[in-house]
Amino acid sequence: VVVVCDWCVLRNQTGIDLEWAQAEEGAPAPDHAAVCVPLPTEGAPVPLRWNSRSSEAGSSPLVCVRPAGGSHSWCAPFLPDADAVLKLRPAEGAADSQTLHLQMTITVGERGVRVALLRPAARLPYSLRNDTSLLLAFRQHGSSAAAWEVL
């Protein structure tokens, strides 16, 4: 059974064909059997459709986004309820080695429905620099343990 989300839609304004998939809570990315739904570049609102087993379990269904065609890996799973920066790393063996950053902005549209606008991130919100003699590393909240970045 598929449940249509009545409180949020996604709009792609990045100029890149994207796709989204449902992710389970605690999983670093959608499983290989996940259904990928296109997010066209013209910015048409795309309603979220959840597999009902997540809503039955009482957990909030999460969303992952990546460019169509698999040139980049999935971003960390998120619930589209707050502004955020999404980080998409290049897939292994991909010709493009640029990490993509997308800015997600939540607005309220008609009838109180939240609209999650995806746009290219012009500038990351924080700049990190290591001025110590220590080796430091960080990772995006919700990403897998293998995704640590060294400063």
N, C-alpha and C positions, 0 to 999 in steps of 0.2 A: 504494500500500500504506500502511495506517495502522498505527502502532505504539502500543500502549497502554503508558503509563509505569507501571512497577511500583514506583517508589520515592517517588511524591508524588501527593497529591490536593489539590484546592482546596475550601475551605469558605467560603461567603459568610455573614457575620454582621453585615452593615452595615445591613440594613433597606432596602436599595436593590437592585432587580433589576440585576445586572451580567451582562456577557458577557466571554468571553476568546477570544483568537485567538493562533495561533502567529505569531511574527515571526522573520525571518531575521537572523542575526548581522550587525551593521553597518547594518541598516535602522532608521530612526527609528520606524516603526510597521508594522503588518501591511499588506500590499498589499490593494487593493480586492477581489481575488478570494479573500481569506482566509475560511475558514469560521468564523463566530462561534458559539461554544458558550455556551448560557445557564448562568449561575450563580444558581440560585434563592435567594431570601432566607431560606428556612427552614433553611439551613445544612447541607443534605445534602451528603456528600462527592461531588465530581465528579472522576472520573479524567481525567488529561491524555492526549490522543491526539495523536501527532505525525505529520506527513506524513513518510514514510520517507526522502525525498530529503535532509532535514537530517541525519538520523543516518548516512546513507551518506557524506555529505561530511566526517564526522568532527567537526562542530561541535555544540555543545550547543543544542538547540532552546530558544528564548526565548518568554516569555509576555507578552502585553499585556492590560490590563483596562480596561474603560470601562463606564459605565452603559448598560443596554439602551435602545435608541431613539436613541442617538447624540447626546444632549444635551451630552456632553463628548467631548473627543478622547481617544485612547488614551494611557495612561501610557507612560513610557519602557520599552522591552523589558527583562525581567529573567528570571533563572533562579531558580525558587522554592527556594532552598537556604539562605537566611539572612534574618533579620529585616530589614525595610525599611519606609520610608514611601513610598507611591506618590502621585504628584501628578497629578491629572486636571484639565486646563484646560477651560473652557467651549468648545464648538464654535463656529465662526464663525456668527453670526446666531442663536445660541441665546438663548432668553428668560432662562435662568438664567445669571447672570454670576458665580456663586460658584465658586471653585476648590475641588475636593474633595481631601481628603487621607485616604488609607486606610492603616491600620497593618497590615502583614503580619507575623504571628508564626508561626514554624515550631515545631511540636511533633512528637513521635514517637508514633504511634498503634500499633495492633495490627500484629504481625509486622514491626516496624521501619519501617513506611511513614511517611514524613514527611507531616504535614498542614499546609498553608499556610492559616492562619486569616486572613480579611480582615475587619477591623473599622474603624469610623470612628476617625480619629486624634483623640484628645482634645486633644492639644497637640503641636505640632511639636517635634522634638528640639533644634532650635537656633533662636535668635533672632538675626538679623543686623541690624546698625545701622551706618550710615556716619557716623562722626564726623569725617571729613576734608573738605577742600575739593575732593577729587578725585571724579570721577564713577566709580562702581564698578558692576560688573554681575556676575551669577553665573548658573549654570544647573545643572539636575539632571544628574548623571552619566548618560550614555547618551542624553540628549535631543538634538534637532536644534539646529543652530547658530542657528536663528531663535528659539529659546526662551529667550533671555537675559532676565533680570529686572534692572532698574536699581534700585539702592539710593538 
